[in-house]
Amino acid sequence: MLIEYILTHKHYKKKISKIRMSDIQQIFNNISKDGKYATANTLLLTLRTIFNKAIKCGLIENNPTLGIEKHKLQARERRLSYDEMGRFLQVLCGEASVLIRDFALLALYTGAGKSNVLEMEWDNIDFERKIWHIPKTKNGKAQNIPLTDEAMEILQARKLISTSK
């Protein structure tokens, strides 16, 4: 869709050296006026990359996208429906790699981020109290996460076969 928009837009007929910031701004604004802010940002970043490459190739001297600011986007919260969650778990439990399955399920059961799950150490798991202590999260603070029975089952099974700390 993005490339199609670029190719069908009137500015496409211009030589790359003739495209100005006002041309890019007009395209950016046209996409934005329909509320497609993420699409406008993606187009801007794509064009910025194209113009940077053109500079490296000696086709142009300046990048006309540099004065244009991206939209500040609010992060969307997306939750799985019960049907989606059921399907996800069904697919995940059929996963050939036990390691991938356990990783994904631990992330799901704890709500922890990828890096926290990857950096999990046995010393930080309190099996008796069912608590996972994360010494340092992404925001730099320590966090204690209560562990569900399902998370505990995974951790206990992994501990039996583990050779790591």
DSSP file (Angstrom, degrees, kcal/mol; ACC not computed):
  #  RESIDUE AA STRUCTURE BP1 BP2  ACC     N-H-->O    O-->H-N    N-H-->O    O-->H-N    TCO  KAPPA ALPHA  PHI   PSI    X-CA   Y-CA   Z-CA
    1    1 A M     >        0   0    0      0, 0.0     4,-2.3     0, 0.0     5,-0.2   0.000 360.0 360.0 360.0 -42.8    0.0    0.0    0.0
    2    2 A L  H  >  +     0   0    0      2,-0.2     4,-2.3     1,-0.2     5,-0.2   0.942 360.0  43.9 -63.7 -48.6    2.8    2.4    0.9
    3    3 A I  H  > S+     0   0    0      1,-0.2     4,-2.9     2,-0.2     5,-0.2   0.900 112.2  54.2 -64.2 -39.8    4.8    1.9   -2.3
    4    4 A E  H  > S+     0   0    0      1,-0.2     4,-2.0     2,-0.2    -1,-0.2   0.910 108.3  49.8 -59.4 -42.4    1.6    2.0   -4.3
    5    5 A Y  H  X S+     0   0    0     -4,-2.3     4,-1.1     2,-0.2    -2,-0.2   0.929 112.2  47.4 -62.3 -45.4    0.8    5.4   -2.7
    6    6 A I  H  < S+     0   0    0     -4,-2.3     3,-0.4     1,-0.2     6,-0.2   0.931 113.9  47.2 -61.6 -45.6    4.3    6.7   -3.5
    7    7 A L  H  < S+     0   0    0     -4,-2.9    -1,-0.2     1,-0.2    -2,-0.2   0.791 116.1  43.0 -70.2 -28.2    4.1    5.5   -7.1
    8    8 A T  H  < S+     0   0    0     -4,-2.0    -1,-0.2    -5,-0.2    -2,-0.2   0.551  91.0 103.0 -95.6  -7.3    0.7    6.9   -7.8
    9    9 A H  S >< S-     0   0    0     -4,-1.1     3,-1.9    -3,-0.4     4,-0.4  -0.468  81.2-119.0 -77.8 149.1    1.2   10.2   -6.2
   10   10 A K  G >  S+     0   0    0      1,-0.3     3,-1.1     2,-0.2     4,-0.2   0.778 110.4  63.5 -59.8 -28.2    1.8   13.2   -8.4
   11   11 A H  G >  S+     0   0    0      1,-0.2     3,-1.6     2,-0.2    -1,-0.3   0.685  85.0  76.1 -71.7 -15.5    5.2   13.9   -6.8
   12   12 A Y  G <  S+     0   0    0     -3,-1.9    -1,-0.2     1,-0.3    -2,-0.2   0.810  85.0  63.6 -63.5 -27.8    6.4   10.5   -8.1
   13   13 A K  G <  S+     0   0    0     -3,-1.1    -1,-0.3    -4,-0.4     2,-0.2   0.609  88.3  91.1 -74.0 -10.1    6.7   12.1  -11.6
   14   14 A K  S <  S-     0   0    0     -3,-1.6     2,-0.1    -4,-0.2     5,-0.1  -0.514  88.7-104.9 -82.1 152.2    9.4   14.5  -10.3
   15   15 A K    >>  -     0   0    0     -2,-0.2     3,-1.9     1,-0.1     4,-0.6  -0.487  34.0-115.1 -67.9 148.8   13.1   13.7  -10.4
   16   16 A I  G >4 S+     0   0    0      1,-0.3     3,-0.9     2,-0.2    -1,-0.1   0.834 116.5  58.1 -58.5 -32.8   14.3   12.8   -6.9
   17   17 A S  G 34 S+     0   0    0      1,-0.2    -1,-0.3    42,-0.1    44,-0.1   0.662 103.7  53.5 -71.6 -14.7   16.5   15.9   -6.9
   18   18 A K  G <4 S+     0   0    0     -3,-1.9     2,-0.4     2,-0.1    -1,-0.2   0.503  80.8 108.2 -97.5  -6.4   13.4   18.1   -7.4
   19   19 A I    <<  -     0   0    0     -3,-0.9     2,-0.2    -4,-0.6    -7,-0.0  -0.595  53.4-164.7 -77.7 129.6   11.4   16.8   -4.5
   20   20 A R    >>  -     0   0    0     -2,-0.4     4,-1.8     1,-0.1     3,-0.5  -0.622  35.3-104.7-110.4 167.5   11.2   19.3   -1.7
   21   21 A M  H 3> S+     0   0    0      1,-0.2     4,-3.0    -2,-0.2     5,-0.2   0.872 120.4  58.8 -59.1 -36.9   10.2   19.2    2.0
   22   22 A S  H 3> S+     0   0    0      1,-0.2     4,-2.0     2,-0.2    -1,-0.2   0.852 103.6  52.3 -62.9 -33.9    6.9   20.8    1.1
   23   23 A D  H <> S+     0   0    0     -3,-0.5     4,-1.9     2,-0.2    -1,-0.2   0.938 112.9  43.4 -64.9 -46.9    6.1   17.9   -1.3
   24   24 A I  H  X S+     0   0    0     -4,-1.8     4,-2.9     1,-0.2    -2,-0.2   0.911 112.3  53.4 -65.2 -42.6    6.8   15.4    1.4
   25   25 A Q  H  X S+     0   0    0     -4,-3.0     4,-2.8     1,-0.2    -1,-0.2   0.890 107.3  52.2 -60.1 -39.6    4.9   17.4    4.0
   26   26 A Q  H  X S+     0   0    0     -4,-2.0     4,-2.4     2,-0.2    -1,-0.2   0.921 111.6  45.2 -63.6 -44.2    1.9   17.5    1.7
   27   27 A I  H  X S+     0   0    0     -4,-1.9     4,-2.1     2,-0.2     5,-0.2   0.936 113.8  50.4 -62.6 -46.4    1.9   13.7    1.2
   28   28 A F  H  X S+     0   0    0     -4,-2.9     4,-2.2     1,-0.2    -2,-0.2   0.911 112.5  46.6 -58.0 -45.4    2.4   13.3    5.0
   29   29 A N  H  X S+     0   0    0     -4,-2.8     4,-2.3     2,-0.2    -1,-0.2   0.879 108.5  55.5 -66.7 -39.0   -0.5   15.6    5.7
   30   30 A N  H  < S+     0   0    0     -4,-2.4     4,-0.5     1,-0.2    -1,-0.2   0.909 112.6  41.8 -61.5 -42.3   -2.8   14.0    3.2
   31   31 A I  H ><>S+     0   0    0     -4,-2.1     5,-1.2     1,-0.2     3,-0.9   0.900 114.9  52.2 -70.1 -39.7   -2.3   10.6    4.8
   32   32 A S  H ><5S+     0   0    0     -4,-2.2     3,-2.5     1,-0.2    -2,-0.2   0.826  95.1  67.9 -67.1 -33.0   -2.6   12.1    8.3
   33   33 A K  T 3<5S+     0   0    0     -4,-2.3    -1,-0.2     1,-0.3    -2,-0.2   0.739  96.0  56.4 -65.0 -20.2   -5.9   13.9    7.7
   34   34 A D  T < 5S-     0   0    0     -3,-0.9    -1,-0.3    -4,-0.5    -2,-0.2   0.337 124.0-104.9 -88.4   6.8   -7.7   10.5    7.4
   35   35 A G  T < 5S+     0   0    0     -3,-2.5     2,-1.4     1,-0.1     3,-0.3   0.605  81.3 133.9  82.4  11.3   -6.4    9.6   10.9
   36   36 A K     >< +     0   0    0     -5,-1.2     4,-2.4     1,-0.2     5,-0.2  -0.467  16.4 150.1 -93.7  64.3   -3.8    7.3    9.5
   37   37 A Y  H  >  +     0   0    0     -2,-1.4     4,-2.5     1,-0.2    34,-0.3   0.888  69.4  49.6 -67.6 -41.1   -1.0    8.6   11.7
   38   38 A A  H  > S+     0   0    0     -3,-0.3     4,-2.4     2,-0.2    -1,-0.2   0.897 112.2  49.5 -65.2 -39.0    1.0    5.3   12.0
   39   39 A T  H  > S+     0   0    0      2,-0.2     4,-2.6     1,-0.2    -2,-0.2   0.913 110.5  50.2 -64.7 -42.6    0.8    4.9    8.2
   40   40 A A  H  X S+     0   0    0     -4,-2.4     4,-2.5     1,-0.2    -2,-0.2   0.913 111.4  48.7 -61.9 -42.5    2.0    8.5    7.7
   41   41 A N  H  X S+     0   0    0     -4,-2.5     4,-2.6     2,-0.2    -2,-0.2   0.913 111.0  49.9 -62.9 -42.9    4.9    7.9   10.1
   42   42 A T  H  X S+     0   0    0     -4,-2.4     4,-2.4     2,-0.2    -2,-0.2   0.917 111.4  48.8 -63.1 -43.4    5.9    4.7    8.3
   43   43 A L  H  X S+     0   0    0     -4,-2.6     4,-3.0     2,-0.2     5,-0.2   0.931 110.8  51.0 -60.5 -45.8    5.8    6.5    4.9
   44   44 A L  H  X S+     0   0    0     -4,-2.5     4,-2.5     1,-0.2    -2,-0.2   0.923 112.2  45.7 -59.3 -45.7    8.0    9.3    6.3
   45   45 A L  H  X S+     0   0    0     -4,-2.6     4,-2.0     2,-0.2    -1,-0.2   0.869 112.8  51.0 -66.9 -36.0   10.5    6.8    7.7
   46   46 A T  H  X S+     0   0    0     -4,-2.4     4,-2.3    -5,-0.2    -2,-0.2   0.940 112.8  45.1 -65.0 -47.0   10.5    4.9    4.4
   47   47 A L  H  X S+     0   0    0     -4,-3.0     4,-3.0     1,-0.2     5,-0.2   0.888 109.6  56.1 -63.8 -38.6   11.1    8.0    2.4
   48   48 A R  H  X S+     0   0    0     -4,-2.5     4,-2.2    -5,-0.2    -1,-0.2   0.911 109.2  47.0 -59.2 -42.3   13.8    9.2    4.8
   49   49 A T  H  X S+     0   0    0     -4,-2.0     4,-2.1     2,-0.2    -2,-0.2   0.913 111.9  50.2 -65.0 -43.7   15.6    5.9    4.2
   50   50 A I  H  X S+     0   0    0     -4,-2.3     4,-2.1     1,-0.2    -2,-0.2   0.930 112.5  46.3 -61.2 -46.3   15.2    6.2    0.5
   51   51 A F  H  X S+     0   0    0     -4,-3.0     4,-2.0     2,-0.2    -1,-0.2   0.863 109.7  54.0 -68.0 -34.9   16.6    9.8    0.5
   52   52 A N  H  X S+     0   0    0     -4,-2.2     4,-2.0    -5,-0.2    -1,-0.2   0.904 109.6  48.4 -62.8 -40.0   19.5    8.8    2.7
   53   53 A K  H  X S+     0   0    0     -4,-2.1     4,-1.9     1,-0.2    -2,-0.2   0.898 108.7  53.7 -65.2 -39.9   20.4    6.1    0.3
   54   54 A A  H  <>S+     0   0    0     -4,-2.1     5,-2.6     1,-0.2     6,-0.8   0.865 107.2  51.7 -63.3 -35.8   20.1    8.7   -2.6
   55   55 A I  H ><5S+     0   0    0     -4,-2.0     3,-1.4     1,-0.2    -1,-0.2   0.932 108.9  50.1 -64.5 -45.5   22.6   10.9   -0.7
   56   56 A K  H 3<5S+     0   0    0     -4,-2.0    -2,-0.2     1,-0.3    -1,-0.2   0.836 110.2  51.1 -61.4 -32.8   25.0    8.1   -0.3
   57   57 A C  T 3<5S-     0   0    0     -4,-1.9    -1,-0.3    -5,-0.1    -2,-0.2   0.485 116.3-116.2 -83.9  -2.3   24.7    7.4   -4.1
   58   58 A G  T < 5S+     0   0    0     -3,-1.4    -3,-0.2    -4,-0.3    -2,-0.1   0.658  81.6 121.1  78.9  16.3   25.4   11.0   -4.9
   59   59 A L  S   <S+     0   0    0     -5,-2.6     2,-0.3    -6,-0.2    -4,-0.2   0.810  79.7  11.2 -81.4 -30.7   22.0   11.6   -6.4
   60   60 A I        -     0   0    0     -6,-0.8    -2,-0.2    -9,-0.2    -1,-0.1  -0.923  57.4-145.2-141.4 165.4   21.0   14.4   -4.0
   61   61 A E  S    S+     0   0    0     -2,-0.3     2,-0.3     1,-0.2    -1,-0.1   0.753  80.8  37.2-102.7 -31.1   22.7   16.6   -1.4
   62   62 A N  S    S-     0   0    0    -45,-0.1    -1,-0.2    -7,-0.0     3,-0.0  -0.905  72.3-125.9-127.3 151.7   19.9   17.0    1.2
   63   63 A N    >   -     0   0    0     -2,-0.3     3,-1.4     1,-0.1     4,-0.2  -0.853  15.3-159.1 -96.0 112.9   17.2   14.9    2.6
   64   64 A P  T 3  S+     0   0    0      0, 0.0     3,-0.3     0, 0.0    -1,-0.1   0.536  86.5  63.1 -71.4  -4.2   13.8   16.7    2.3
   65   65 A T  T >  S+     0   0    0      1,-0.2     3,-1.8   -18,-0.1   -17,-0.1   0.623  77.4  88.1 -91.1 -12.9   12.2   14.6    5.0
   66   66 A L  T <  S+     0   0    0     -3,-1.4    -1,-0.2     1,-0.3   -18,-0.0   0.754  84.9  51.0 -64.9 -26.8   14.5   15.8    7.8
   67   67 A G  T 3  S+     0   0    0     -3,-0.3     2,-0.5    -4,-0.2    -1,-0.3   0.472  90.9  94.4 -87.4   0.2   12.5   18.8    8.9
   68   68 A I    <   -     0   0    0     -3,-1.8     2,-0.4   -24,-0.1    -3,-0.0  -0.806  67.5-144.0 -98.8 127.0    9.2   16.8    9.2
   69   69 A E        -     0   0    0     -2,-0.5     3,-0.1     1,-0.1    -2,-0.1  -0.702  15.0-123.1 -92.1 138.7    8.3   15.5   12.6
   70   70 A K        -     0   0    0     -2,-0.4     2,-0.2     1,-0.1   -32,-0.1  -0.314  34.9 -97.3 -68.6 158.5    6.6   12.2   13.1
   71   71 A H        -     0   0    0    -34,-0.3     2,-0.7     1,-0.1    -1,-0.1  -0.534  32.9-121.0 -71.9 143.7    3.3   12.0   14.9
   72   72 A K        -     0   0    0     -2,-0.2     2,-0.3    -3,-0.1    -1,-0.1  -0.815  36.0-156.7 -85.3 119.7    3.5   11.1   18.5
   73   73 A L        -     0   0    0     -2,-0.7     2,-0.4   -36,-0.1    -3,-0.0  -0.759  12.5-128.7-102.9 143.6    1.4    7.9   18.8
   74   74 A Q        -     0   0    0     -2,-0.3     2,-0.1     1,-0.1    -2,-0.0  -0.732  34.7-109.5 -85.3 137.1   -0.3    6.5   21.8
   75   75 A A        -     0   0    0     -2,-0.4     2,-0.4     1,-0.1    -1,-0.1  -0.444  33.0-131.9 -65.5 135.5    0.5    2.9   22.5
   76   76 A R        -     0   0    0     -2,-0.1     2,-0.6     2,-0.0    -1,-0.1  -0.703   8.5-137.0 -89.4 140.2   -2.5    0.7   21.8
   77   77 A E        -     0   0    0     -2,-0.4     2,-0.5     2,-0.0    -1,-0.0  -0.866  23.4-173.7 -95.2 126.1   -3.5   -1.8   24.3
   78   78 A R        -     0   0    0     -2,-0.6     2,-0.4     2,-0.0    -2,-0.0  -0.980   2.4-175.0-123.3 124.6   -4.5   -5.1   22.7
   79   79 A R        -     0   0    0     -2,-0.5     2,-0.2     0, 0.0    -2,-0.0  -0.915  26.6-117.0-117.2 145.7   -5.9   -8.0   24.6
   80   80 A L        -     0   0    0     -2,-0.4     2,-0.1     1,-0.1    -2,-0.0  -0.569  28.0-126.1 -76.5 141.1   -6.7  -11.4   23.4
   81   81 A S     >  -     0   0    0     -2,-0.2     4,-2.8     1,-0.1     5,-0.2  -0.327  31.5-102.1 -74.0 169.3  -10.3  -12.5   23.4
   82   82 A Y  H  > S+     0   0    0      1,-0.2     4,-2.4     2,-0.2     5,-0.2   0.901 125.5  49.9 -61.3 -39.7  -11.2  -15.7   25.2
   83   83 A D  H  > S+     0   0    0      2,-0.2     4,-2.3     1,-0.2    -1,-0.2   0.924 112.0  47.3 -63.8 -44.1  -11.5  -17.5   21.8
   84   84 A E  H  > S+     0   0    0      1,-0.2     4,-2.8     2,-0.2    -2,-0.2   0.902 111.6  51.0 -64.0 -40.8   -8.1  -16.1   20.7
   85   85 A M  H  X S+     0   0    0     -4,-2.8     4,-2.6     2,-0.2     5,-0.2   0.917 110.0  49.7 -63.5 -43.1   -6.5  -17.1   24.0
   86   86 A G  H  X S+     0   0    0     -4,-2.4     4,-2.0     2,-0.2    -2,-0.2   0.923 113.5  45.6 -61.0 -44.5   -7.8  -20.6   23.6
   87   87 A R  H  X S+     0   0    0     -4,-2.3     4,-2.5     2,-0.2     5,-0.2   0.905 112.0  52.4 -65.1 -42.0   -6.5  -20.9   20.1
   88   88 A F  H  X S+     0   0    0     -4,-2.8     4,-2.9     1,-0.2    -2,-0.2   0.931 111.2  45.9 -59.7 -47.9   -3.2  -19.4   21.1
   89   89 A L  H  X S+     0   0    0     -4,-2.6     4,-2.6     2,-0.2    -1,-0.2   0.873 111.0  53.6 -64.5 -37.1   -2.7  -21.9   23.9
   90   90 A Q  H  X S+     0   0    0     -4,-2.0     4,-0.8    -5,-0.2    -2,-0.2   0.932 113.4  41.9 -62.9 -46.2   -3.8  -24.8   21.6
   91   91 A V  H >< S+     0   0    0     -4,-2.5     3,-0.6     1,-0.2     4,-0.3   0.920 114.8  51.6 -66.3 -43.9   -1.2  -23.8   19.0
   92   92 A L  H >< S+     0   0    0     -4,-2.9     3,-1.5     1,-0.2    -2,-0.2   0.894 106.9  51.9 -62.4 -41.7    1.5  -23.2   21.7
   93   93 A C  H 3< S+     0   0    0     -4,-2.6    -1,-0.2     1,-0.3    -2,-0.2   0.707 107.4  54.3 -70.6 -18.4    1.0  -26.5   23.4
   94   94 A G  T << S+     0   0    0     -4,-0.8    -1,-0.3    -3,-0.6    -2,-0.2   0.442  81.0 126.6 -89.6  -0.9    1.4  -28.2   20.0
   95   95 A E    <   -     0   0    0     -3,-1.5     6,-0.1    -4,-0.3    -3,-0.1  -0.348  59.3-142.3 -61.0 131.7    4.7  -26.4   19.5
   96   96 A A  S    S+     0   0    0      1,-0.1     2,-0.7    -2,-0.1    -1,-0.1   0.845  84.9  72.7 -65.8 -34.9    7.5  -28.9   18.7
   97   97 A S     >  -     0   0    0      1,-0.2     4,-2.3     2,-0.0     5,-0.1  -0.742  62.8-165.7 -89.2 114.6   10.1  -27.0   20.8
   98   98 A V  H  > S+     0   0    0     -2,-0.7     4,-3.0     1,-0.2     5,-0.2   0.859  90.3  58.0 -63.2 -35.6    9.5  -27.4   24.5
   99   99 A L  H  > S+     0   0    0      2,-0.2     4,-2.4     1,-0.2    -1,-0.2   0.930 108.5  43.6 -61.6 -47.2   11.8  -24.5   25.2
  100  100 A I  H  > S+     0   0    0      2,-0.2     4,-2.6     1,-0.2     5,-0.2   0.922 114.7  50.5 -64.9 -44.0    9.8  -22.1   23.0
  101  101 A R  H  X S+     0   0    0     -4,-2.3     4,-2.6     1,-0.2     5,-0.2   0.947 112.8  45.1 -59.1 -49.4    6.5  -23.3   24.5
  102  102 A D  H  X S+     0   0    0     -4,-3.0     4,-2.6     1,-0.2     5,-0.2   0.897 112.6  51.7 -64.0 -40.6    7.8  -22.9   28.1
  103  103 A F  H  X S+     0   0    0     -4,-2.4     4,-2.2    -5,-0.2    -1,-0.2   0.950 113.0  44.4 -59.0 -50.4    9.2  -19.5   27.4
  104  104 A A  H  X S+     0   0    0     -4,-2.6     4,-2.3     1,-0.2    -2,-0.2   0.899 114.1  49.4 -64.2 -41.6    6.0  -18.2   25.9
  105  105 A L  H  X S+     0   0    0     -4,-2.6     4,-3.2    -5,-0.2     5,-0.2   0.897 110.1  50.7 -66.8 -39.5    3.8  -19.7   28.6
  106  106 A L  H  X S+     0   0    0     -4,-2.6     4,-2.0     2,-0.2     6,-0.4   0.917 111.3  48.5 -63.8 -41.6    6.0  -18.2   31.4
  107  107 A A  H  X S+     0   0    0     -4,-2.2     4,-2.1    -5,-0.2     5,-0.3   0.918 115.3  45.7 -61.8 -42.0    5.8  -14.8   29.7
  108  108 A L  H  < S+     0   0    0     -4,-2.3    -2,-0.2     1,-0.2    -1,-0.2   0.932 114.8  45.3 -66.7 -47.4    2.0  -15.2   29.4
  109  109 A Y  H  < S+     0   0    0     -4,-3.2    -1,-0.2     1,-0.2    -2,-0.2   0.776 124.1  33.7 -70.6 -26.8    1.5  -16.5   33.0
  110  110 A T  H  < S-     0   0    0     -4,-2.0    -1,-0.2    -5,-0.2    -2,-0.2   0.693  93.4-133.3-101.9 -22.0    3.7  -13.9   34.6
  111  111 A G     <  +     0   0    0     -4,-2.1    -3,-0.1    -5,-0.3    -4,-0.1   0.590  57.0 146.3  76.4   9.3    3.1  -10.9   32.4
  112  112 A A        -     0   0    0     -6,-0.4    -1,-0.3    -5,-0.3    -2,-0.1  -0.402  50.1-106.1 -79.6 155.9    6.9  -10.4   32.3
  113  113 A G     >  -     0   0    0     -2,-0.1     4,-2.3    -3,-0.1     5,-0.2  -0.286  31.6-101.9 -77.6 166.0    8.8   -9.1   29.3
  114  114 A K  H  > S+     0   0    0      1,-0.2     4,-2.5     2,-0.2     5,-0.2   0.908 120.0  48.5 -54.0 -49.8   10.9  -11.1   27.0
  115  115 A S  H  > S+     0   0    0      1,-0.2     4,-1.9     2,-0.2    -1,-0.2   0.879 110.0  52.3 -65.8 -36.4   14.2  -10.0   28.5
  116  116 A N  H  4 S+     0   0    0      2,-0.2     4,-0.3     1,-0.2    -1,-0.2   0.928 111.7  45.6 -64.0 -43.6   13.1  -10.7   32.1
  117  117 A V  H >< S+     0   0    0     -4,-2.3     3,-1.1     1,-0.2    -2,-0.2   0.913 113.1  50.5 -65.5 -41.3   12.0  -14.2   31.2
  118  118 A L  H 3< S+     0   0    0     -4,-2.5    -1,-0.2     1,-0.2    -2,-0.2   0.830 113.5  45.7 -65.0 -31.4   15.3  -14.8   29.3
  119  119 A E  T 3< S+     0   0    0     -4,-1.9    -1,-0.2    -5,-0.2    -2,-0.2   0.353  82.2 134.0 -94.3   5.8   17.3  -13.5   32.2
  120  120 A M    <   -     0   0    0     -3,-1.1     2,-0.3    -4,-0.3    14,-0.1  -0.293  36.6-165.0 -58.7 136.6   15.4  -15.5   34.9
  121  121 A E    >   -     0   0    0      1,-0.1     3,-1.6    43,-0.0     4,-0.2  -0.944  29.1-124.3-126.0 149.0   17.7  -17.3   37.4
  122  122 A W  G >  S+     0   0    0     43,-2.2     3,-1.9    -2,-0.3    -1,-0.1   0.841 108.9  64.7 -59.4 -34.8   16.9  -20.1   39.8
  123  123 A D  G 3  S+     0   0    0     42,-0.8    -1,-0.3     1,-0.3    -3,-0.0   0.735  99.2  54.8 -61.0 -21.5   18.2  -18.0   42.7
  124  124 A N  G <  S+     0   0    0     -3,-1.6     9,-3.2     8,-0.1     2,-0.6   0.391  89.9  89.4 -95.0   3.1   15.4  -15.5   42.1
  125  125 A I  E <   -A  132   0A   0     -3,-1.9     2,-0.9     7,-0.2     7,-0.2  -0.899  59.2-160.7-104.4 121.8   12.6  -18.1   42.3
  126  126 A D  E  >> -A  131   0A   0      5,-3.3     5,-1.7    -2,-0.6     4,-1.3  -0.847   9.3-175.4 -98.8  97.8   11.1  -18.7   45.7
  127  127 A F  T  45S+     0   0    0     -2,-0.9    -1,-0.2     1,-0.2     5,-0.0   0.806  79.3  51.9 -66.8 -30.3    9.4  -22.1   45.2
  128  128 A E  T  45S+     0   0    0      1,-0.2    -1,-0.2    -3,-0.1    -2,-0.1   0.930 119.9  31.8 -72.9 -45.1    7.8  -22.1   48.6
  129  129 A R  T  45S-     0   0    0      2,-0.1    -2,-0.2    17,-0.0    -1,-0.2   0.507 104.4-126.4 -90.5  -4.9    6.2  -18.7   48.4
  130  130 A K  T  <5 +     0   0    0     -4,-1.3    17,-2.9     1,-0.2     2,-0.4   0.946  61.5 139.1  57.3  52.9    5.6  -18.9   44.7
  131  131 A I  E   < -AB 126 146A   0     -5,-1.7    -5,-3.3    15,-0.2     2,-0.6  -0.983  43.9-154.6-129.1 137.4    7.3  -15.6   44.0
  132  132 A W  E     -AB 125 145A   0     13,-2.7    13,-3.1    -2,-0.4     2,-0.6  -0.963  14.0-154.5-109.4 118.8    9.7  -14.6   41.2
  133  133 A H  E     - B   0 144A   0     -9,-3.2    11,-0.2    -2,-0.6     3,-0.1  -0.843   4.1-163.9 -95.6 119.2   12.0  -11.7   42.3
  134  134 A I  E     - B   0 143A   0      9,-3.8     9,-2.5    -2,-0.6     3,-0.2  -0.910   4.9-159.6-101.1 111.1   13.3   -9.7   39.3
  135  135 A P  S    S+     0   0    0      0, 0.0     2,-0.3     0, 0.0    -1,-0.2   0.845  77.6  13.4 -61.8 -34.9   16.2   -7.7   40.6
  136  136 A K        -     0   0    0      6,-0.1     6,-0.2    -3,-0.1     2,-0.1  -0.901  69.5-169.4-149.2 115.0   16.1   -5.1   37.9
  137  137 A T    >   -     0   0    0      4,-2.6     3,-2.1    -2,-0.3     5,-0.0  -0.272  49.4 -83.7 -90.1-177.1   13.2   -4.5   35.4
  138  138 A K  T 3  S+     0   0    0      1,-0.3    -1,-0.0     2,-0.1     0, 0.0   0.827 131.3  52.7 -58.5 -33.5   13.3   -2.3   32.3
  139  139 A N  T 3  S-     0   0    0      2,-0.2    -1,-0.3     1,-0.0     3,-0.1   0.398 120.9-108.9 -86.0   5.5   12.5    0.8   34.4
  140  140 A G  S <  S+     0   0    0     -3,-2.1     2,-0.3     1,-0.3    -2,-0.1   0.413  81.1 116.8  88.7  -1.7   15.4   -0.1   36.7
  141  141 A K        -     0   0    0     -5,-0.1    -4,-2.6     1,-0.1    -1,-0.3  -0.687  66.1-113.9-101.8 153.7   13.3   -1.1   39.7
  142  142 A A        -     0   0    0     -2,-0.3     2,-0.3    -6,-0.2    -6,-0.1  -0.469  34.5-167.6 -77.2 155.8   13.1   -4.5   41.4
  143  143 A Q  E     -B  134   0A   0     -9,-2.5    -9,-3.8    -2,-0.1     2,-0.5  -0.997  18.2-148.5-148.7 141.1    9.8   -6.4   41.1
  144  144 A N  E     -B  133   0A   0     -2,-0.3   -11,-0.2   -11,-0.2   -13,-0.0  -0.955  17.5-165.0-109.7 126.1    8.2   -9.4   42.8
  145  145 A I  E     -B  132   0A   0    -13,-3.1   -13,-2.7    -2,-0.5     2,-0.2  -0.944  17.4-131.4-114.5 122.8    5.9  -11.4   40.6
  146  146 A P  E     -B  131   0A   0      0, 0.0     2,-0.5     0, 0.0   -15,-0.2  -0.496  25.9-134.0 -68.1 139.9    3.5  -14.0   42.1
  147  147 A L        -     0   0    0    -17,-2.9   -37,-0.1    -2,-0.2     2,-0.0  -0.833  10.0-135.8-103.0 130.9    3.6  -17.3   40.2
  148  148 A T     >  -     0   0    0     -2,-0.5     4,-2.5   -39,-0.2     5,-0.2  -0.278  30.4-105.7 -72.7 165.5    0.5  -19.1   39.2
  149  149 A D  H  > S+     0   0    0      1,-0.2     4,-2.2     2,-0.2     5,-0.1   0.883 123.3  53.5 -59.6 -37.7    0.3  -22.9   39.6
  150  150 A E  H  > S+     0   0    0      2,-0.2     4,-1.8     1,-0.2    -1,-0.2   0.909 109.0  47.5 -64.9 -42.2    0.8  -23.3   35.9
  151  151 A A  H  > S+     0   0    0      1,-0.2     4,-2.6     2,-0.2    -2,-0.2   0.901 110.8  52.8 -64.6 -40.0    4.0  -21.2   36.0
  152  152 A M  H  X S+     0   0    0     -4,-2.5     4,-2.9     1,-0.2     5,-0.2   0.897 105.8  53.6 -62.8 -40.9    5.2  -23.2   38.9
  153  153 A E  H  X S+     0   0    0     -4,-2.2     4,-2.2     2,-0.2    -1,-0.2   0.927 110.8  46.6 -58.7 -45.4    4.6  -26.5   37.1
  154  154 A I  H  X S+     0   0    0     -4,-1.8     4,-2.4     1,-0.2    -2,-0.2   0.945 114.3  47.0 -62.6 -48.4    6.8  -25.2   34.2
  155  155 A L  H  X S+     0   0    0     -4,-2.6     4,-2.5     1,-0.2    -2,-0.2   0.901 111.8  49.9 -63.3 -41.9    9.5  -24.0   36.5
  156  156 A Q  H  X S+     0   0    0     -4,-2.9     4,-1.5     2,-0.2    -1,-0.2   0.905 112.4  47.6 -64.2 -40.7    9.6  -27.2   38.5
  157  157 A A  H  X S+     0   0    0     -4,-2.2     4,-0.9    -5,-0.2    -2,-0.2   0.901 113.8  47.3 -66.1 -40.5    9.8  -29.3   35.4
  158  158 A R  H  X S+     0   0    0     -4,-2.4     4,-0.9     1,-0.2     3,-0.5   0.872 106.9  57.2 -69.8 -36.0   12.6  -27.1   34.0
  159  159 A K  H  < S+     0   0    0     -4,-2.5     3,-0.4     1,-0.2    -1,-0.2   0.872 101.0  58.0 -62.9 -36.0   14.5  -27.2   37.2
  160  160 A L  H  < S+     0   0    0     -4,-1.5    -1,-0.2     1,-0.2    -2,-0.2   0.834 117.3  32.0 -62.5 -32.8   14.7  -31.0   37.1
  161  161 A I  H  < S+     0   0    0     -4,-0.9    -1,-0.2    -3,-0.5    -2,-0.2   0.421  97.0 114.3-104.3   0.1   16.4  -30.9   33.8
  162  162 A S     <  +     0   0    0     -4,-0.9    -3,-0.0    -3,-0.4    -4,-0.0  -0.448  34.8 176.3 -80.8 143.6   18.4  -27.7   34.2
  163  163 A T        +     0   0    0     -2,-0.2    -1,-0.1     0, 0.0     2,-0.1   0.343  62.4  84.2-116.1  -1.4   22.1  -27.4   34.3
  164  164 A S              0   0    0      1,-0.1    -2,-0.0    -5,-0.0   -43,-0.0  -0.378 360.0 360.0 -97.2 176.8   22.2  -23.6   34.5
  165  165 A K              0   0    0     -2,-0.1   -43,-2.2   -43,-0.1   -42,-0.8   0.451 360.0 360.0 -89.1 360.0   21.8  -21.2   37.4
